[in-house]
């Protein structure tokens, strides 16, 4: 299949000669340099005037497909593929079925070096599977690696219909460039700030302000003896160890619906927001994440032992409470941070892991909301916390 670009076949209707003459006299332009108003098909007019307001790629693709059908194109489905600047995802492909109007998304993980042609051609393969007579693909814009629009058509196209699909790709270049820029910005902000902070930045909250109060299960974890580890290992090996630790703990948090708010050296603060669910549901999700992270770290330590590397001992604490999440800093240099008694408590509770010889400690506030069997360790004073904290741990810890 050849991706091609057709020359413009759009016809313009003529304006009265006298009008063009008067306009030329008023503007000082030569009459042969004046471009008369174009009469465009429904699809191209929408791409020119309205498509740039599409808030997502799936809405763009569905709206474009519907308008092409209104312009008498026999479409069975469409596909839109965009590059995705992301630590894990290389490309994103949206797949639209004309019969239902439903759009689904497929992700390409070529960033891992494992994506073959079958991942790169997911849009084309899906369109071929719709059973249409023809699959036509066009690159939107001048760059060969730009957005790709593909269509499955139920019967062979006339020359005029094929030209309209080519023209649609040309006219789609500008709105798709704007959409790709917005998607790139959102992806980069989420990668560096996290989903919650990225949403605040994209919403324009760029000044020091009170922030939002969040009721959640807070998770704080860090590596033990990290200073000694960093003194005895090359920097590259230290970074590799940190990445492996964060993969296990943050991966488990995400897998069970939590959010990583901040990486702090070798530590991490995450939350499991209560929102519309019950506190017990959030507590159970956090405990499941901790269990998954412990299993992942066990496998990691076994792999490191086979490589002659030391294990990575860690401590994790859970607490249920409210925290304030917002902007702090100078007028022109801001950072998101978490503030409040609950944040202080979970951090101090994690500091008890070493003295108590445990890798997981759980506050009484969490224990009161879960049916998971926990082992009580009594009440303990926490530095800077006025009231002693009831402390629990997992049976297998």
Secondary structure, DSSP 8 states (H G I E B T S, - for coil): -----------B----HHHHHHHHHHHT--GGG----B---HHHHHHHHTGGG--SHHHHHHHHHHHHHHTT--EEEEEEEEE---SS-SEEEEEEETTT--EEEEEE-GGGT---HHHHTHHHHHHHHTT-SEEEEEESSSSTTS-EEEEEESS---HHHHHHHHHHHHHHHHHHHHHHHHHHHHHHHHHHH-HHHHHHHHTT--S----EEEEEEEEEEEETTHHHHHHHS-HHHHHHHHHHHHHHHHHHHHHTT-EEEEEETTEEEEEEE-TTS-HHHHHHHHHHHHHHHHHHHHHHHHHHHHTT-----EEEEEEEEEEEEEEEE-SS-EEEEEESHHHHHHHHHHTHHHHHT-SEEEEHHHHTT--S-EEEEEEE--TT-SS-EEEEEETT-
